[in-house]
Amino acid sequence: MKFKNLLATLVLSAGAISAMAQDEACIPNSSVAREAVKAGNFKDAYEPWKMVIETCPTLRYYTFTDGFLILKNFLDTNKDRNSADYQKYFTELMDLHDKRIKFIPEFLAKNVKVPVSVEGALGAKALDYIQYSPSPDVNQAYDWFKQSVDADKADASANVLHFFLAMSAQRMQANPANKEQFIQDYLTATQYADQALATETKPSAKKAMETVRSNMDAQFINSGAATCESLEEIYAPKVEAEKTNLAALKEIIKVMAMMGCRENESYLQASLYAYQIEPSADAAQGCAVMAFKKGDIDGSVKYFDEAIEQETDNNKKAEIAFKAANVLASAKRLSAARNYANKAIQFNPNYGAPYMLIASLYAGNYKWTDEMALNKCTFFLAIDKLQRAKSVDPTVAEEANKLISSYSAYTPEAKDLFMLGYKTGDRVNIGGWIGESTTIR
């Protein structure tokens, strides 16, 4: 028994001695390779580096970072991607990534500071794969990027998020059946990018993520997946299949609203199902549009009211109230339409569109008395509203100026007003449903 214990001790000791001997052999090679890399002498760094990475891969973490520099330099300077040397160094680069992924947990266990997670290292491998592979497989790159993003989430690098979506777009172009996955990947990538931007404090990293975030939107819009027709095709069957799944319904509503597809049947039906499960501002708006399309004006306004109540952002409340005003205007319910336009202005005093709507209501329904000259004074009041619109909201100035020019042609002649006892500068009360005063000019 004692002999067996002694034998085991000797074996273990021999193993430890062997490991120490390997480290002692690796250390000088590691130093030589390190200094050569620092000097940019990658050719002389290669052999000693290769001995270290093959014999003592966990001796120093920088063995991996130096290796990436060495191998990428060889690949960058070799323009023939079909050459044996290029294939050799590319294979070594991929193997080096695999080794780093394998040994990261061991470095972490030794309290070595490692700048990436295992998943982040997989994302880095995917980046080098699409850059250096002689014939990259889009599906393989996408799988690696997806694993990395799904694990790192908002900690994923800007480049990984960007190329994750780019690979997803290429998969969709090769196979339209991947369109829904591309849309989901867009939502995922932009969500993580937004989360990263909310917490990032380093200016350079923040700027990089902002650029990527902007490019994601452009990529989605230009992808061909972002049309209302294509979204309807994707979501029409999904709405019915997921009509009790609030999370799925919210996702459909979000995407279609973002792309301006609030009139589409899938958006409207998803909104109705979502509203039945959990009333919300977006869902109520969808129900309002559905009711309007069915000719139910009262029902539409009711849902808009509920949307206003559910919404917390005053600017969005203003937009909802304005939509209700337009619904009522379409039904010739003039006074009610004006009330909702004024509600929109109360929520957002710098919102020009409601003033424009009120002006059009006045100009389109200007008659309130038997005196035609006084009726035409209504156009002065409409112009007042247009002037107000462009003063609070420069974005409507061009359209407001066109309408001012148009309405000015319908204002009364001074001589006609003089016969009624009015002159320039006098105030005149516009009667009927309007009930406001304006100045003659």
PyMOL commands that set and color helices and strands:
alter all, ss='L'
color gray80, all
select helices_A, chain A and resi 2-38+42-55+62-77+84-109+118-132+138-155+158-174+176-199+203-221+228-241+246-258+265-277+281-293+297-310+314-330+334-347+352-364+372-376+378-392+394-408+414-418
alter helices_A, ss='H'
color red, helices_A
select strands_A, chain A and resi 427-430+436-439
alter strands_A, ss='S'
color yellow, strands_A
deselect
rebuild
show_as cartoon
